[in-house]
Amino acid sequence: MRPWSDGHATLLGDSCHATMPNIGQGAGLAFEDGYELARMLASVRKRSQIPRTLNRFYYRRIFRTAAVQGLGRINSEAIKILTPLLPIRPLVEYVIGELGVLCFVWSALTQLFYFKQF
């Protein structure tokens, strides 16, 4: 994976971890990036510490952003598969009901892991 920063400059939001538009998480992740970056830069005392701090920022955020991107891709694939099945929606919901529960649990676990880092 490519780093998000070079020297004293870094990328935020969709410029470094674009999400699928159907999940509506791009702006939220950008706000999270901004908050986390500001919090981390507040502890910088010398200009020479900035590149190291930006590298830490990358490692702090990569798991969360990758999880959201992955869930967005899963959602996009599900939409592609399920759209032709709309005429038999009740049957489809009955069959994949268990899968929906598993996706919800996975999402909850990734959120829990992310917020335990603080």
C-alpha positions as CSV (number, residue, x, y, z in Angstrom):
1,M,0.0,0.0,0.0
2,R,1.1,3.5,-0.7
3,P,1.5,5.9,2.2
4,W,-0.8,8.9,2.4
5,S,1.9,11.4,3.1
6,D,5.1,12.8,1.7
7,G,7.3,14.9,4.0
8,H,5.1,17.5,5.6
9,A,2.0,17.0,3.4
10,T,-0.7,14.3,3.7
11,L,-3.9,13.3,2.0
12,L,-7.3,13.1,3.7
13,G,-10.7,11.6,2.8
14,D,-11.5,10.3,-0.6
15,S,-8.1,11.4,-2.0
16,C,-6.5,8.5,-0.2
17,H,-9.4,6.1,0.7
18,A,-12.3,6.6,-1.6
19,T,-15.5,4.7,-0.7
20,M,-18.3,3.4,-2.8
21,P,-20.9,6.2,-3.2
22,N,-23.8,3.9,-2.3
23,I,-22.8,3.7,1.4
24,G,-22.5,7.5,2.0
25,Q,-19.4,7.3,4.2
26,G,-16.9,9.5,2.3
27,A,-17.6,12.7,4.1
28,G,-17.8,11.0,7.5
29,L,-14.4,9.4,7.0
30,A,-13.0,12.7,5.9
31,F,-14.3,14.4,9.1
32,E,-12.8,11.5,11.1
33,D,-9.5,12.0,9.3
34,G,-9.5,15.7,10.1
35,Y,-10.3,15.2,13.7
36,E,-7.7,12.5,14.2
37,L,-5.0,14.4,12.3
38,A,-5.6,17.6,14.3
39,R,-5.5,15.6,17.6
40,M,-2.2,13.9,16.6
41,L,-0.6,17.1,15.3
42,A,-1.4,18.9,18.5
43,S,1.3,16.9,20.2
44,V,4.0,17.9,17.7
45,R,6.6,20.2,19.2
46,K,9.2,20.4,16.4
47,R,8.8,20.6,12.7
48,S,11.0,17.5,12.3
49,Q,8.3,15.4,14.1
50,I,5.7,16.0,11.4
51,P,6.7,13.2,9.0
52,R,6.7,10.6,11.7
53,T,3.4,11.9,13.1
54,L,1.8,11.7,9.6
55,N,3.1,8.1,9.3
56,R,1.5,7.3,12.6
57,F,-1.7,8.9,11.4
58,Y,-1.7,6.5,8.4
59,Y,-1.4,3.5,10.6
60,R,-4.0,4.8,13.0
61,R,-6.6,5.2,10.2
62,I,-5.9,2.4,7.7
63,F,-7.8,-0.4,9.4
64,R,-10.9,1.7,9.9
65,T,-10.9,3.1,6.3
66,A,-10.2,-0.3,4.8
67,A,-13.1,-1.9,6.8
68,V,-15.5,0.8,5.5
69,Q,-14.2,0.4,1.9
70,G,-14.6,-3.4,2.1
71,L,-18.2,-3.2,3.5
72,G,-19.0,-0.7,0.7
73,R,-17.7,-3.2,-1.9
74,I,-19.7,-6.0,-0.4
75,N,-22.8,-3.8,-0.5
76,S,-22.2,-2.9,-4.1
77,E,-21.8,-6.5,-5.1
78,A,-25.0,-7.4,-3.2
79,I,-26.9,-4.7,-5.1
80,K,-25.6,-6.0,-8.4
81,I,-26.7,-9.5,-7.5
82,L,-30.0,-8.7,-5.9
83,T,-31.5,-6.0,-8.2
84,P,-32.6,-8.6,-10.8
85,L,-34.3,-10.6,-8.0
86,L,-36.6,-7.7,-6.9
87,P,-39.7,-9.5,-8.3
88,I,-39.1,-12.4,-5.8
89,R,-37.9,-10.2,-2.9
90,P,-39.7,-12.0,-0.1
91,L,-38.0,-15.3,-1.1
92,V,-34.6,-13.6,-1.4
93,E,-35.0,-12.0,2.0
94,Y,-35.9,-15.3,3.5
95,V,-32.8,-17.1,2.0
96,I,-30.2,-14.4,2.7
97,G,-31.6,-13.3,6.1
98,E,-28.8,-15.1,7.9
99,L,-26.2,-13.4,5.7
100,G,-27.6,-10.0,6.5
101,V,-27.2,-10.8,10.2
102,L,-23.6,-11.8,9.6
103,C,-22.8,-8.6,7.8
104,F,-24.3,-6.6,10.6
105,V,-22.2,-8.5,13.2
106,W,-19.0,-8.0,11.1
107,S,-19.7,-4.2,10.9
108,A,-20.3,-4.0,14.6
109,L,-17.1,-5.9,15.4
110,T,-15.0,-3.6,13.2
111,Q,-16.5,-0.5,14.8
112,L,-15.8,-2.0,18.3
113,F,-12.2,-2.8,17.4
114,Y,-11.6,0.7,15.9
115,F,-13.0,2.6,18.9
116,K,-11.1,0.4,21.4
117,Q,-7.8,1.8,20.0
118,F,-8.4,5.1,21.8
